[in-house]
Amino acid sequence: MENFKSTFGTLDNERGTYYFTTTQSGLIVGLLSIGNLIGSLAAGPLADRVGRRIPTWLACLSYAVGAVVQISAQRHWYQIALGRGIGGIGVGGLSVLAPLASSESSPTNVRGLIVSCYQMSITLGICLASLINLGTEQIDSTASWRVVIGLDFLWVLLLTVGLIFVPESPKYAFRNGKPEQAKSIMATLLGVDQNHPGVVQELKEMEANLKAEQSQESAAPWWEAFRSREVRRRTLLATGILSFQQLTGANFFFYYGTTVFDSTGIKNSYITQAILGVVNVVCTVPGLYFAQKYSRRLCLVLGALWMAFFFIIYSTVGQFALDRQDPQRTPGAGAALIAFTALFIAGFASTWGPLSWGEAALVCPARCRATSASTATAVYWMWSFLLAYFTPAITARIDYLYGYVFSACCLAMSLMAHLTLIESQGRTLEEIDTLYRERYGESELGSLG
């Protein structure tokens, strides 16, 4: 935004315009992801120690403090960067806690749908932010960007108040020696009596699963869990799932969106981002249905193949058919790129977008699920930082050929999902944990290493 650049940027005396240096842009963008990484690493051990609700409140507080630091900035760009880093700690923590608490508190028959709504919320947030930016960017005052940042407090307020009515995770309560509390929470969440057969059966499965774990390992600090090959391999698998969600290349389209839409006469980048945001939201809806009705493992395999196919076509058309110096001269190629962009987003938003968060949480071992999930999420945010920081430089060198790298990642994703994931559709958390423990456990892999 022009006012934002004139407030925090550097004046170019020759052109009379304001700009940000590469270092400034990198830090303003990148410190958010660094904060995300720190927050996600801290959330896991804290959630294992004190539960899911208290760390969520702390994450909200961090996010609010970050917003205060940013909105109070006057002339120093590094105050904006610092505020984004502080707010990022809260976002990183929530990226662990929200899908974790949702998966542990959801009934088996709707767990996939509920956890997938986490990604739907992300896409709605991106779309709403794009529309708000579009509505405020023409304001000729600091309100153009202060209003946008100030709206952060609305989401903090909604989540903070909502947590008052949300009970602790029943899985956490049971594993910490409070079976009666776990029973009460499950009955409340399901809207049934505490002696309902569904509640009793799930408690029995929790107890059997806990005894099976205790027979393999004695109580130990959380970091001791990673001495187990099973835990290391399952954490690595969860990390791979979330890493590949970043390596699909979805953000590539946001970097190239302006160029693509410019070929059809749309020159306002705010409109470009709003269009991409709307497409992302609309295409996430089928993903919620797929998560509930079909094999999630198969959806991930087919979704990765779909994305690889359209990314290859997209990159080929962009590199060899589009006039990148004057896109208006190749309107057919531009129209094709827009179509392939939409088709790629449809594949991502309906498969890996909503499903990967839930599957990553399910892969993590029950006895250290929060810590394992936080490790995987931290790597996810590390990839976010690396892609945000290096993609502009890479695309400046190899242009649309960069898409072939993401295509290869998509093919690798499909192979990983096919070979390593266990179908979670219709199974309880305890059943899934047992199946992964049997596949990757010490009984198959030998002694601790």
TORZA-435235 format. One line per field, with one value per residue (C-alpha): residue number from 1; x negated, z, y. Coordinates in nm, 4 decimals, always signed. Layout:
% residues N
nr = (NUM:...)
xx = (X:...)
zz = (Z:...)
yy = (Y:...)
This chain:
% residues 449
nr = (1:2:3:4:5:6:7:8:9:10:11:12:13:14:15:16:17:18:19:20:21:22:23:24:25:26:27:28:29:30:31:32:33:34:35:36:37:38:39:40:41:42:43:44:45:46:47:48:49:50:51:52:53:54:55:56:57:58:59:60:61:62:63:64:65:66:67:68:69:70:71:72:73:74:75:76:77:78:79:80:81:82:83:84:85:86:87:88:89:90:91:92:93:94:95:96:97:98:99:100:101:102:103:104:105:106:107:108:109:110:111:112:113:114:115:116:117:118:119:120:121:122:123:124:125:126:127:128:129:130:131:132:133:134:135:136:137:138:139:140:141:142:143:144:145:146:147:148:149:150:151:152:153:154:155:156:157:158:159:160:161:162:163:164:165:166:167:168:169:170:171:172:173:174:175:176:177:178:179:180:181:182:183:184:185:186:187:188:189:190:191:192:193:194:195:196:197:198:199:200:201:202:203:204:205:206:207:208:209:210:211:212:213:214:215:216:217:218:219:220:221:222:223:224:225:226:227:228:229:230:231:232:233:234:235:236:237:238:239:240:241:242:243:244:245:246:247:248:249:250:251:252:253:254:255:256:257:258:259:260:261:262:263:264:265:266:267:268:269:270:271:272:273:274:275:276:277:278:279:280:281:282:283:284:285:286:287:288:289:290:291:292:293:294:295:296:297:298:299:300:301:302:303:304:305:306:307:308:309:310:311:312:313:314:315:316:317:318:319:320:321:322:323:324:325:326:327:328:329:330:331:332:333:334:335:336:337:338:339:340:341:342:343:344:345:346:347:348:349:350:351:352:353:354:355:356:357:358:359:360:361:362:363:364:365:366:367:368:369:370:371:372:373:374:375:376:377:378:379:380:381:382:383:384:385:386:387:388:389:390:391:392:393:394:395:396:397:398:399:400:401:402:403:404:405:406:407:408:409:410:411:412:413:414:415:416:417:418:419:420:421:422:423:424:425:426:427:428:429:430:431:432:433:434:435:436:437:438:439:440:441:442:443:444:445:446:447:448:449)
xx = (+0.0000:-0.1302:-0.0874:-0.2602:-0.5576:-0.5825:-0.5633:-0.8196:-1.0025:-1.3092:-1.2760:-1.4176:-1.5277:-1.5537:-1.2039:-1.0374:-0.8888:-0.9304:-1.0560:-1.1756:-1.5184:-1.5486:-1.6634:-1.3736:-1.1167:-1.2739:-1.2627:-0.9096:-0.7845:-1.0157:-0.9957:-0.6328:-0.7413:-1.0277:-0.7751:-0.5517:-0.8400:-0.9163:-0.5502:-0.4921:-0.7989:-0.6910:-0.3256:-0.3844:-0.5702:-0.3489:-0.0317:-0.1608:-0.2313:+0.0714:+0.3315:+0.4637:+0.6697:+0.4112:+0.1511:+0.4251:+0.5006:+0.1293:+0.1091:+0.3983:+0.2153:-0.1022:+0.0964:+0.2626:-0.0693:-0.2126:+0.0798:+0.0254:-0.3420:-0.2556:+0.0381:-0.1538:-0.4477:-0.5241:-0.8301:-1.0467:-0.9955:-1.1673:-0.8851:-0.6455:-0.8836:-0.9187:-0.5423:-0.4924:-0.7474:-0.5692:-0.2295:-0.3780:-0.4576:-0.0847:+0.0038:-0.2553:-0.1204:+0.2354:+0.1303:+0.0346:+0.3078:+0.6144:+0.5934:+0.4620:+0.7492:+1.0027:+0.8861:+0.8819:+1.2267:+1.4181:+1.6418:+1.5011:+1.7808:+1.7192:+1.3556:+1.2260:+1.4822:+1.4111:+1.0334:+1.0581:+1.2532:+0.9204:+0.7988:+1.1340:+1.0849:+0.7388:+0.8724:+1.1581:+0.9079:+0.6894:+0.9904:+1.1302:+0.7906:+0.7616:+1.1054:+1.0286:+0.6985:+0.8853:+1.1294:+0.8716:+0.5711:+0.7039:+0.7392:+0.4879:+0.3877:+0.2435:+0.5949:+0.5244:+0.3011:+0.3874:+0.7468:+0.6247:+0.3895:+0.6462:+0.8932:+0.6557:+0.8116:+1.1526:+1.0262:+0.8408:+1.1612:+1.3721:+1.1288:+1.0661:+1.4374:+1.5058:+1.2470:+1.4564:+1.7129:+1.4651:+1.3667:+1.0207:+0.9290:+1.0750:+0.7661:+0.5406:+0.7567:+0.7601:+0.3868:+0.3232:+0.5139:+0.8582:+1.0876:+1.4044:+1.3286:+1.2612:+1.5944:+1.7786:+1.6123:+1.6913:+2.0530:+2.0814:+1.9238:+2.1447:+2.4586:+2.5296:+2.5347:+2.2019:+2.3013:+2.3813:+2.2317:+2.0278:+1.8625:+1.7948:+1.6463:+1.4141:+1.2914:+1.2137:+1.0142:+0.8227:+0.7396:+0.6270:+0.4128:+0.2514:+0.1702:+0.0147:-0.2115:-0.3054:-0.4028:-0.6575:-0.7997:-0.8115:-0.7238:-0.9910:-1.0337:-0.8881:-1.2250:-1.2910:-1.0062:-1.2193:-1.4642:-1.2017:-1.2335:-0.8564:-0.8144:-1.0967:-0.9566:-0.6022:-0.7171:-0.9188:-0.6091:-0.3969:-0.6752:-0.6777:-0.3026:-0.3116:-0.6352:-0.4827:-0.1778:-0.4131:-0.6056:-0.2944:-0.3843:-0.0501:-0.2294:-0.3987:-0.0680:-0.0454:-0.3913:-0.3016:+0.0623:+0.0071:-0.1737:+0.0886:+0.3846:+0.2043:+0.2253:+0.6049:+0.6017:+0.6336:+0.3561:+0.4605:+0.2746:+0.5325:+0.8022:+0.5736:+0.5289:+0.9022:+0.9846:+0.7331:+0.8678:+1.2264:+1.1260:+0.9382:+1.2410:+1.4889:+1.2654:+1.2098:+1.5790:+1.5467:+1.2489:+1.4733:+1.7029:+1.4146:+1.2780:+1.6095:+1.7135:+1.4093:+1.0724:+0.8452:+0.5338:+0.6695:+0.7713:+0.4151:+0.2659:+0.5013:+0.4812:+0.1016:+0.1152:+0.3764:+0.1562:-0.1552:+0.0258:+0.1591:-0.1633:-0.3585:-0.1142:-0.1091:-0.4892:-0.5228:-0.2692:-0.4168:-0.7744:-0.7271:-0.3947:-0.3508:-0.5187:-0.6607:-0.7831:-0.4368:-0.1714:+0.1007:-0.0416:+0.0415:+0.3935:+0.4580:+0.1636:+0.2728:+0.6245:+0.4816:+0.2633:+0.5637:+0.7563:+0.4648:+0.4211:+0.7840:+0.7570:+0.4411:+0.6014:+0.9081:+0.6851:+0.4941:+0.7924:+0.9972:+0.7250:+0.3905:+0.5142:+0.7784:+0.6680:+0.2974:+0.3441:+0.5732:+0.3602:+0.0433:+0.2094:+0.3308:-0.0123:-0.1707:-0.1939:+0.0640:-0.1850:-0.3605:-0.1158:-0.1474:-0.5274:-0.5451:-0.2893:-0.4767:-0.7979:-0.6210:-0.4520:-0.7799:-0.9319:-0.6196:-0.6821:-1.0507:-0.9544:-0.7130:-0.9973:-1.2387:-0.9846:-0.8754:-1.2325:-1.3933:-1.1114:-1.1384:-1.5127:-1.4644:-1.1835:-1.3919:-1.6549:-1.4581:-1.1104:-0.8289:-1.0712:-1.0486:-0.7130:-0.8805:-1.0396:-0.6987:-0.5631:-0.8339:-0.7428:-0.3784:-0.4740:-0.6854:-0.3887:-0.1621:-0.4178:-0.4696:-0.0959:-0.0483:-0.3360:-0.3309:+0.0165:+0.2786:+0.6428:+0.8045:+1.1603:+1.4090:+1.1452:+1.1022:+0.7828:+0.6977:+0.7374:+0.5219:+0.2553:+0.2458:+0.2134:-0.0741:-0.2415:-0.2216:-0.3626:-0.6450:-0.6832:-0.9759:-0.8271:-0.9154:-1.2147:-1.4111:-1.5449:-1.5746:-1.8356)
zz = (+0.0000:-0.0896:+0.2592:+0.4112:+0.1758:+0.2404:+0.6184:+0.6487:+0.3150:+0.1742:-0.0653:-0.4151:-0.4888:-0.8640:-0.9108:-0.6159:-0.4935:-0.1803:-0.1729:+0.0591:+0.0210:-0.0317:+0.3280:+0.4641:+0.2570:+0.3510:+0.7227:+0.7183:+0.5355:+0.6902:+1.0604:+1.0647:+0.9616:+1.2134:+1.4843:+1.3548:+1.3911:+1.7492:+1.8493:+1.7032:+1.8799:+2.2139:+2.1859:+2.1843:+2.5136:+2.6794:+2.5606:+2.6905:+3.0291:+3.0969:+2.8374:+2.5176:+2.6438:+2.8406:+2.5602:+2.3188:+2.5395:+2.5544:+2.1754:+2.1486:+2.3840:+2.1752:+1.8593:+2.0222:+2.1488:+1.7978:+1.6600:+1.9212:+1.8284:+1.4580:+1.4834:+1.7112:+1.4684:+1.3526:+1.1267:+1.1905:+0.9543:+1.1952:+1.4450:+1.1896:+1.1359:+1.5122:+1.5617:+1.2891:+1.4604:+1.7962:+1.6363:+1.4444:+1.7707:+1.8435:+1.4922:+1.5112:+1.8441:+1.7146:+1.4044:+1.6407:+1.9005:+1.6801:+1.4676:+1.7681:+1.9983:+1.7175:+1.6323:+1.9993:+2.0769:+1.7631:+1.7317:+1.4909:+1.2348:+1.1832:+1.2898:+0.9329:+0.8539:+1.1710:+1.1390:+0.7694:+0.8678:+1.0012:+0.6420:+0.5401:+0.8065:+0.6677:+0.3146:+0.4388:+0.6260:+0.3172:+0.1057:+0.3623:+0.4069:+0.0301:+0.0149:+0.3113:+0.1496:-0.1729:+0.0194:+0.2151:-0.0173:-0.1722:+0.1629:+0.1677:+0.5334:+0.7819:+0.8133:+0.4895:+0.6836:+1.0502:+0.9945:+0.8451:+1.1356:+1.3897:+1.2762:+1.4265:+1.7635:+1.6429:+1.5807:+1.9141:+2.0907:+1.9166:+1.9964:+2.3539:+2.4348:+2.2532:+2.4642:+2.7721:+2.6402:+2.5079:+2.7472:+2.7759:+2.5387:+2.6736:+2.5513:+2.7527:+3.0631:+3.0425:+2.9837:+3.2875:+3.5308:+3.5115:+3.3565:+3.5134:+3.3732:+3.0332:+3.0494:+3.1407:+2.8586:+2.5985:+2.7096:+2.6863:+2.3409:+2.2120:+2.3843:+2.5530:+2.9008:+3.0610:+3.0529:+2.6820:+2.5048:+2.2712:+2.5642:+2.7514:+2.4440:+2.3689:+2.7290:+2.7051:+2.3873:+2.5534:+2.8483:+2.6292:+2.4168:+2.7215:+2.8728:+2.5459:+2.5461:+2.9107:+2.8473:+2.5918:+2.7654:+3.1195:+3.2077:+3.0924:+2.9987:+2.6603:+2.4887:+2.5832:+2.3560:+2.0547:+2.1490:+2.0147:+1.6480:+1.6239:+1.7494:+1.5342:+1.2218:+1.2897:+1.3638:+1.0410:+0.8521:+1.0016:+0.9126:+0.5562:+0.5199:+0.6302:+0.4418:+0.1212:+0.1783:+0.1460:-0.1423:-0.3550:-0.4883:-0.4071:-0.3076:-0.6477:-0.7971:-0.5610:-0.6715:-1.0409:-1.0060:-1.1135:-1.4329:-1.5198:-1.4724:-1.6405:-1.9645:-1.9550:-1.8767:-1.4969:-1.3638:-1.0004:-0.7900:-0.5111:-0.7471:-0.8479:-0.4885:-0.4202:-0.7201:-0.6147:-0.2592:-0.3713:-0.5921:-0.2988:-0.0694:-0.3211:-0.4022:-0.0341:+0.0065:-0.1877:+0.0348:+0.3405:+0.1662:+0.0582:+0.4144:+0.5388:+0.2646:+0.0898:+0.1541:+0.2746:+0.1708:-0.1834:-0.1939:-0.1044:-0.3709:-0.6460:-0.5382:-0.5644:-0.9103:-1.0190:-0.9027:-1.0671:-1.3993:-1.4139:-1.2809:-1.5635:-1.8225:-1.6514:-1.6455:-2.0056:-2.1348:-1.9245:-2.0297:-2.3991:-2.5102:-2.3035:-2.4178:-2.0818:-2.2089:-2.3378:-2.2152:-2.4031:-2.7277:-2.6202:-2.4757:-2.5509:-2.3380:-2.0638:-2.0619:-2.0478:-1.7502:-1.5633:-1.6295:-1.5142:-1.2059:-1.1108:-1.1764:-0.9656:-0.6789:-0.7069:-0.6549:-0.3659:-0.1878:-0.2063:-0.1001:+0.0493:+0.1752:+0.4203:+0.4649:+0.5418:+0.8793:+1.0080:+0.8766:+1.0255:+1.3678:+1.3402:+1.2441:+1.5612:+1.8489:+2.1245:+2.4128:+2.2776:+2.0127:+2.0954:+2.0915:+1.7759:+1.6039:+1.7077:+1.5543:+1.2250:+1.2255:+1.3002:+0.9873:+0.7954:+0.8967:+0.8141:+0.4578:+0.4534:+0.5366:+0.2856:+0.0013:+0.0783:+0.1000:-0.1948:-0.4501:-0.5951:-0.6565:-0.8066:-1.0393:-1.1527:-1.2741:-1.4157:-1.4536:-1.5118:-1.5142:-1.1353:-1.1689:-1.2720:-0.9259:-0.7630:-1.0090:-0.8978:-0.5341:-0.6097:-0.7660:-0.4604:-0.2393:-0.4113:-0.3693:-0.0015:+0.0702:-0.1090:+0.0637:+0.4181:+0.5218:+0.6870:+0.6010:+0.8823:+0.7486:+1.0077:+1.2677:+1.6203:+1.7306:+1.9389:+1.6426:+1.4223:+1.6903:+1.7349:+1.3603:+1.3244:+1.6358:+1.4898:+1.1552:+1.2864:+1.6379:+1.8033:+1.7454:+1.3763:+1.3992:+1.6775:+1.9931:+2.0659:+1.8599)
yy = (+0.0000:+0.3448:+0.4883:+0.1874:+0.2304:+0.6039:+0.5455:+0.2666:+0.2506:+0.4270:+0.7214:+0.6783:+1.0352:+0.9784:+0.8346:+1.0062:+0.6779:+0.4704:+0.1140:-0.1637:-0.3177:-0.6926:-0.7347:-0.5324:-0.7221:-1.0556:-0.9781:-0.8346:-1.1431:-1.4013:-1.3120:-1.4242:-1.7745:-1.7705:-1.6829:-1.9631:-2.2085:-2.1001:-2.1117:-2.4559:-2.5990:-2.4528:-2.5565:-2.9331:-2.9816:-2.7215:-2.8964:-3.2304:-3.0732:-2.8492:-2.9490:-2.7951:-2.4991:-2.2961:-2.2960:-2.1860:-1.8861:-1.8030:-1.8243:-1.5780:-1.3416:-1.3588:-1.2881:-0.9849:-0.8468:-0.8787:-0.6800:-0.4063:-0.3778:-0.3456:-0.1087:+0.1289:+0.1591:+0.5127:+0.5211:+0.2148:-0.0804:-0.3172:-0.2603:-0.4097:-0.7032:-0.7571:-0.7419:-1.0023:-1.2266:-1.1997:-1.2583:-1.5489:-1.7267:-1.7303:-1.8462:-2.1245:-2.2428:-2.2465:-2.4391:-2.7237:-2.6873:-2.6375:-2.9559:-3.1508:-3.0564:-3.0994:-3.4516:-3.5581:-3.4183:-3.5202:-3.8275:-4.0848:-4.0454:-3.6703:-3.6320:-3.5979:-3.3295:-3.1296:-3.1386:-3.0500:-2.7393:-2.6102:-2.5728:-2.4253:-2.1594:-2.0849:-2.0413:-1.8249:-1.6120:-1.5679:-1.4768:-1.2344:-1.0697:-1.0211:-0.8600:-0.6320:-0.5273:-0.4546:-0.2361:-0.0335:+0.0025:+0.3248:+0.5041:+0.7902:+0.7611:+0.5142:+0.3709:+0.1788:-0.0616:+0.0052:-0.1088:-0.4354:-0.5057:-0.3869:-0.6517:-0.9109:-0.8316:-0.9506:-1.3049:-1.3084:-1.2041:-1.4685:-1.7498:-1.6356:-1.6159:-1.9417:-2.1242:-2.0525:-2.3005:-2.5596:-2.8421:-2.9936:-3.2759:-3.6031:-3.7910:-3.5612:-3.5958:-3.9767:-4.0080:-3.7892:-4.0098:-3.8456:-4.1094:-3.9664:-3.6225:-3.7784:-3.9617:-3.6415:-3.4456:-3.7115:-3.7305:-3.3518:-3.3368:-3.6189:-3.4897:-3.8251:-3.9787:-4.0723:-4.4391:-4.4352:-4.7411:-4.5184:-4.3396:-4.6645:-4.8306:-4.5404:-4.5347:-4.9063:-4.8459:-4.5606:-4.7841:-5.0751:-4.8452:-4.6871:-5.0291:-5.1431:-4.8378:-4.8782:-5.2400:-5.1177:-4.8127:-4.6864:-4.3282:-4.0828:-3.7166:-3.6245:-3.6103:-3.9722:-4.0763:-3.9892:-4.2642:-4.5045:-4.5931:-4.6071:-4.2501:-4.1200:-4.2816:-4.1699:-3.8156:-3.8222:-3.9364:-3.6555:-3.4121:-3.5431:-3.4937:-3.1289:-3.0574:-3.1855:-2.9679:-2.6706:-2.8293:-2.8724:-2.5277:-2.3654:-2.0444:-2.0417:-1.9300:-1.6381:-1.5221:-1.5572:-1.4585:-1.0987:-1.2048:-1.4638:-1.2332:-0.9446:-1.1429:-1.1048:-0.7331:-0.7490:-0.5273:-0.4682:-0.7252:-0.6853:-0.8110:-1.0985:-1.2091:-1.1792:-1.4015:-1.6660:-1.6511:-1.7062:-2.0000:-2.1519:-2.1261:-2.2661:-2.5629:-2.6463:-2.7354:-3.0644:-3.1477:-3.1459:-3.3930:-3.6158:-3.6218:-3.7530:-3.9954:-4.1423:-4.3026:-4.0237:-4.2116:-4.2505:-3.8839:-3.7809:-4.0081:-3.8931:-3.5290:-3.5318:-3.6884:-3.4319:-3.1424:-3.2871:-3.3250:-2.9691:-2.8179:-2.9817:-2.8424:-2.5012:-2.4761:-2.5913:-2.3387:-2.0576:-2.1272:-2.2017:-2.0443:-1.7273:-1.4052:-1.3057:-0.9685:-0.8714:-1.1192:-0.9304:-1.0698:-1.4296:-1.4117:-1.7807:-1.8905:-1.6524:-1.7950:-2.1481:-2.0534:-1.9174:-2.2404:-2.4581:-2.2396:-2.2962:-2.6714:-2.6984:-2.5061:-2.7308:-3.0353:-2.8821:-2.7302:-3.0507:-3.2984:-3.2018:-2.8664:-2.9946:-3.3575:-3.3227:-3.1514:-3.4226:-3.7095:-3.5602:-3.5400:-3.9003:-4.0346:-3.8908:-4.1443:-4.0962:-4.0941:-3.7824:-3.6610:-3.2902:-3.2930:-3.5006:-3.2762:-2.9633:-3.0987:-3.1692:-2.8289:-2.6508:-2.8052:-2.6982:-2.3369:-2.3696:-2.4644:-2.1717:-1.9341:-2.0875:-2.0802:-1.7241:-1.6002:-1.7809:-1.8229:-1.4685:-1.5164:-1.8638:-1.7592:-1.4629:-1.7112:-2.0062:-1.8566:-2.1077:-2.4019:-2.3768:-2.5484:-2.8748:-2.8896:-2.8744:-3.1302:-3.3732:-3.3044:-3.3815:-3.7154:-3.7988:-3.7066:-3.9538:-4.2321:-4.1503:-4.1480:-4.4801:-4.6603:-4.5229:-4.4089:-4.6297:-4.5612:-4.3596:-4.3414:-4.4738:-4.5653:-4.4319:-4.2601:-4.5657:-4.8018:-4.5807:-4.5495:-4.9275:-4.9885:-4.7429:-4.8832:-5.2327:-5.1172:-4.9014:-5.0426:-5.2121:-5.5562:-5.5208:-5.2974:-5.4559:-5.2986:-4.9292:-4.7507)
